[in-house]
Amino acid sequence: MYTQAMDTQRPQAVPGRQPQVSAETVQAEQRFEARIAAGEFIEAKDPMPEHYRKTLVRQISQHAHSEVVGMLPEGNWITRAPTLKRKAILLAKIQDEAGHGLYLYAAAETLGTSRGDMTDALLDGRAKYSSIFNYPTLTWADMGTIGWLVDGAAIMNQVPLCRCSYAPYARAMVRICREESFHQRQGYEALLTMMRQGTEAQRAMVQDAVNRWWWPSIMMFGPPDEQSPNTAQSMRWGIKRISNDALRQKFIDAAVAQARELGVSFPDPGLVWNEARQQHDHGPIDWAEFWRVVGGDGPCNQERLGARRKAWEEGAWVREAALAHAAKRNAIAQAA
């Protein structure tokens, strides 16, 4: 999942004092908690706590923004793909990502928000998208590396979301995960071709791309569990099923085996097998860089937001025309 941490702490009316809540609200929340504990799915029209709804809007809209912004670094290489086959594959992948954004915006709209409100929140800085998309794509090998590592990390995050307690989100994720799995295989195949059939310069290009994308990829899982006060609440509500650190560890263990087959190494001297844990240890992650990029100071933050702002403004006439057409059809239907 292309997400960062979210504030899921219950708001307080007075500092240090919980806000007063009616008995009816308490009972409604208890019924909701009982449904979550029983493993039931929550539908759009079902009663739900307001903070559960707001948390979902924040998470799903952030996920949708990430899918759409994620088209930009790859779109940069459509006209420079080395073969017609690779261009067709890249175009299909970018089209899939646009569709993922559409599914997710639609899922968020079932919670009472609008696509316009979500986009406004992104453009004025109230909403975020995954920090991974604020890094530049410098070579063609970046396309394969994004598919292998970035989409691979996304799949690790997204598969548990197919069991998210909010049913419209969970249903959207089933199709998204199928397509993301295909993207990951496409990326790995592209790198494997370069490593086994390419020149020495192409193999060096792949290793350079892996060096640049490895650390941002493992940052995609969010901050360590002890620094993420949101994880416990999201897991209690069934929005999140597995913690940040557990997902990150699972991804690292899988990626090491794939890298060995590919013939590349990761830029982490601390990445070693721990026999006692039966997992890989890894070196320290630069969380200062993570928070700097999330805060807007990444290599391409301004470029990415500028592109989204330009597209939104230039598409205003399309939205206006669609609304006018819908109003006309509605008037005709009412007159009939």
Salt bridges, closest charged atoms under 4 A:
GLU29 OE2 - ARG10 NH2 3.45
GLU33 OE2 - ARG236 NH1 3.10
GLU40 OE1 - ARG35 NE 2.77
GLU43 OE1 - ARG171 NH2 3.04
ASP46 OD2 - ARG35 NH1 3.24
GLU50 OE2 - ARG53 NH2 2.61
GLU67 OE2 - HIS63 NE2 3.54
GLU67 OE1 - HIS100 ND1 3.43
GLU74 OE2 - LYS93 NZ 2.51
ASP96 OD2 - HIS183 NE2 2.84
GLU109 OE1 - ARG115 NH2 3.33
ASP124 OD2 - ARG126 NE 2.97
ASP142 OD1 - ARG212 NH2 2.64
ASP151 OD2 - LYS93 NZ 2.64
GLU179 OE1 - HIS100 NE2 2.54
GLU179 OE2 - ARG175 NE 3.28
GLU180 OE2 - HIS100 ND1 3.45
GLU180 OE1 - HIS183 ND1 3.40
GLU189 OE1 - ARG86 NH1 2.84
GLU200 OE1 - ARG203 NH2 3.08
ASP208 OD2 - ARG212 NE 3.02
ASP245 OD1 - ARG248 NH2 2.92
ASP253 OD1 - HIS280 ND1 2.88
GLU261 OE2 - ARG196 NH2 2.76
ASP281 OD1 - ARG277 NH2 2.66
GLU303 OE2 - ARG304 NH1 3.42
GLU314 OE2 - LYS310 NZ 2.96
